[in-house]
Amino acid sequence: MPFTIRRTLVTAAVLAAGITGLAPAAAAQPSIYHPVLTPCGHQFRTPFEAPRPNTAVFWSPFGTSNIACYDDGTGIRRFYQRDPGGSWHDMNELAPGQFFFVIFSSTVPNQATWG
């Protein structure tokens, strides 16, 4: 192979490797196909606790433990609580800042990964 062709191929390979190395690593964003759960019990308080800034009241027999935020990339806030038996329950906001525990269990969070 002539010297100029070989040098051109080597230069192209080095440039391609350099450009690939500079490209930022893409982080997986939540989507409807890959939803993400994150702990967010700190955003809630029971009706018997003193008010705290930026917290909503959550009426649940289990307090504010095991609350997770469900993000499927749609921008709609969804919250779930896991009961002591391991079942997930929806949290419905019936009045602004007032969330209520749903007695029926849900399987929606089972399709998400923890983020």
Residue pairs with C-beta under 8 A, 6 or more apart in sequence:
28 34
29 73
30 36
30 71
30 72
30 73
30 115
31 72
31 73
32 72
32 73
32 74
34 113
35 70
35 71
35 72
35 73
35 111
35 112
35 113
36 70
36 71
36 72
36 112
36 113
36 114
36 115
37 68
37 69
37 70
37 71
37 80
37 109
37 112
37 113
37 114
37 115
38 68
38 69
38 71
38 114
38 115
39 67
39 68
39 69
40 67
40 68
40 69
40 79
41 64
41 65
41 66
41 67
42 55
43 54
43 55
43 56
43 67
43 69
44 55
44 56
44 57
44 58
44 64
44 67
44 99
45 51
45 52
45 55
45 56
45 57
45 58
45 64
46 57
46 58
46 59
46 60
46 63
46 64
47 57
47 59
56 93
56 97
56 98
56 99
57 97
57 98
57 99
58 64
58 67
58 81
58 91
58 99
58 100
58 101
59 98
59 99
59 100
59 101
60 81
60 91
60 100
60 101
61 101
62 81
62 83
62 84
62 101
65 81
66 81
66 82
66 83
67 79
67 80
67 81
67 91
68 79
68 80
68 81
68 82
68 109
69 77
69 78
69 79
70 78
70 79
70 80
70 108
70 109
70 112
71 78
71 115
72 78
72 112
78 90
78 108
79 90
79 91
79 99
80 88
80 89
80 90
80 91
80 106
80 108
80 109
81 88
81 89
81 91
81 101
82 88
82 89
82 109
83 89
83 105
87 105
87 106
88 105
88 106
88 107
88 108
88 109
88 110
89 101
89 102
89 103
89 104
89 105
89 106
90 102
90 104
90 106
90 108
91 99
91 100
91 101
91 102
92 99
92 100
92 102
93 99
93 100
94 100
